[in-house]
Structures are given as structure tokens and as C-alpha cells.
Amino acid sequence: MIVWINGAFSAGKTSAARELIDLIPHSTLYDPELTGTAVRSLLPHKRLAEVNDVQELPIWRRMVVDTAAALLAEVAGVLVVPMTLLRQEYRDEIFGGLAARRIEVCHVALTPDETILRGRIAGREEYADDPEANERVRQWSYDHLEPYRAALGWITTDAHLVDNSALTPAGTAEAIARAVHTGEAGACAIVQTPEPTGETLAAGVLLFDEEDRVLLVDPTYKPGWEFPGGVVERGEPPARAGMREVAEEIGLELDTVPRLLVVDWERPTPPGYGGLRLLFDGGRLTGGEARRLLLPGAELRGWRFVTEEEAAELLPPVRYQRLRWALRARERATVLNLEGGVPV
């Protein structure tokens, strides 16, 4: 399990985390700032210059997940992670990646009063002999107060909140430990199928609106848009798997078994295993049916109907090619056999 301590810069996350590992048995501190330092050392300066924050780099988000999983495999127990996450899509990607490894995350956010927070920022002294460096750190924290306020909308509905305005680091740690022990700080609701250990069979379903636009969904656990669908379970007919996933993801029960459009073999590209990807035609939805679409689970952030041209901007290239040929197969009332998105 992971106890992720979120909050504004200077909210007291790291100080509380250091105290917390003494209160939770078999716990280990992991600070993703160390991963950020590694990323800065690994990437060319040109790539680093393209972003304002290391969190914007996909490699950082992947490495945070991989490092946390590797640490838990090595030491077991509980991992305490003090790290500010202000962008919901990054939270979704990281927590979803951890969920894919069957690692639960208790999300806690420290919410001191802003007056207290500003006072703590003003008093930050991280470099004993470098006043300019200290000023840069303080200014960085001040600059992120507005993004923090904007993020409170989703943070307050997702995390267990601890107002540490009047608490010492030890008192803050005690409040977090108590919330974890009692279950007040429950596991994050983001779920995801465990990562594959071999080639997989996956079924997606294309659904269309009255303007013949195709439905795409936005998963919480990975970047990029996708079709409704998922991995076919052992012993499950692929078309029925697609129907099940549609019902689970968007709350729509299909009346008829969808028709196969494409079979696409996805080449294994380490660390991925590849496998067969099937796309089915789930038919056209009426305006009333489209308005009743739901997001009943925690796997999806949103959905939208798009044209083929709009899909090219949202889907990863291989997925877009799969969609492109599926639409041609639908027009011709045929089935196409693809390898890596290319007909054979």
C-alpha cells in the first residue's frame, strides 16, 4: 500500500512523511523528488528545456510508478510518498499505473490556511549559503499557489483532507496515521486490469451517434483516448467481452452482438507484449441513448463523439490507424485483417 501525501509546496508534506514512517509499521519513505533529479541527469538539456516542470515529462510519471512498485517488491509493507500533484490527469495516470500493479493508494492532502502557508514559504531556507537559490525556491512555491487553488476542486473530492495549520509535523503525521488506521483515508477508487504477463486479446466496440461520429473515451489510468473495450477474460467470447466492457464503462447494455470489423495483430514492443486487437461495430445510438451514457466506474474521465479527423488528434497513431481501417470495413460491410494497423 502507498500513503500519498499531497498538498501545496511548503504545506509540510516531507516533514510529516518523515514522522509518519515511525508511526506506521513496516513503512518506507519514497520521495519522487529523487526520481526528478535522476530524470534531469538522464535527459538532454534540449528536452528538459521544453517543459517548465519535470512532472510534465511522461518518463517522470512512468518512473515514479516503476520505482514505487520496485521499492514495494523489495521492502514490502507501506510506502509513504510526499509529492505535490496538482494536475488531475497526472494523478489519474500515476495512481492508475499503481492500481495496475495491484498497489492500493491512500490519498491524503494537507490543507493549511493560506496565511499559514505563505508564512511557511517565506521562511523556507533550503540552501545555507545561497540566498539566491532560496529566493528561487520561495518564488516557485508562490507561483504555484494559484494552480493549487484551482486543483482544490478535485483534490477535496478525492483525498482525505488534513488541516495542519496548527499542527506540528509530528501532529500531522499522527492525524494521517489515525486516518489510515481507521479507514477514513480509504484506498483511491481508480482501478485497472493488472498488467499482462504475455500476449493479450482485447476487444473494442465502436459506437456512433446520429451524425455518424464515433464514440471515444478518456481513460484515467493512461494518456490518450481510447475506444470502449478491454481485455478478453479467459473463456470469454470476444464480442461478449466488448459488450461487457461497454456496460461497465459507460452504462450501456447492447441488445445485439456487435459485428466484427477488424482483426489487428499488435507487435510486441518491450515492455509491452502485444497481441490481437479486435474492433466491433456496436451500431448507431439515438440521441436519447447518447444522452443516457454514464461513467459508472473510476476508469474513465470522460467521453465524446468525434469525426474521423478529430480522432486523429486524440488517438495514439496505431489506434487511429486501427479506427481508420475499421471505418473503411464498416463502409464496405467487410472484415479487414491488419498487422500493426496495416491491412494484409
HURA-V524961 format. One line per field, one symbol per residue. ss: DSSP state (H for helix, E for strand, - for the rest). phi: phi as a letter, one per 20 degrees, with the letter a starting at -180 (. if undefined). burial: 1 if it has 9 or more other C-alpha atoms within 8 Angstrom, else 0. A space follows every 10 residues. Layout:
ss=???
phi=???
burial=???
//
This chain:
ss=-EEEEEE--- --HHHHHHHH ------EEE- --HHHHHHHH HH--HHHH-- ---HHH-HHH HHHHHHHHHH HHHHH--EEE EE-----HHH HHHHHHHHHH ----EEEEEE ---HHHHHHH HH-------- HHHHHHHHHH HHH-HHHHHH HHHHHHHH-E EE------HH HHHHHHHHHH HH----E--- ---------E EEEEEEEE-- ---EEEEEE- ----EE-EEE E------HHH HHHHHHHHHH --------EE EEEEEE---- ----EEEEEE EEEE--HHHH H--------E EEEEEE-HHH HHHH--HHHH HHHHHHHHHH HH---EEEE- -EE-
phi=.ddeddqffn foffffffff feddgldcec dfgfffffff feefgffffe cebfffegff ffffffffff fffedlmddd cebfcddfff gfffffffff emdfceedce cfgfffffff ffefcecfdb gffffffffg fffeffgfff fggeffedde ecedgddfgf ffffffffff fengeffgff cafgffdagc dccdceccef emeeedcdff ebfnebegqr fffgmdfgff ffffffffec mdeffcffef dcdceeffcg efdmpecdcd eeneefgfff fefccfddec eabaecffff ffedeggfff fffgffffff felccdddcm ndfc
burial=1111111111 1110011111 1011001111 1100110011 0000000100 1001101001 1111100110 1100001111 1111110101 1111111111 1011111111 1100011101 1001000000 0001001100 1101100100 1000110011 1111100011 0111111011 0000110101 1100000011 1111111111 0011111111 1101111111 1100000111 1110111111 1101001101 1111111100 0011111111 1101100001 0010100111 1010111100 1100110011 1101110011 0000111111 1000
//
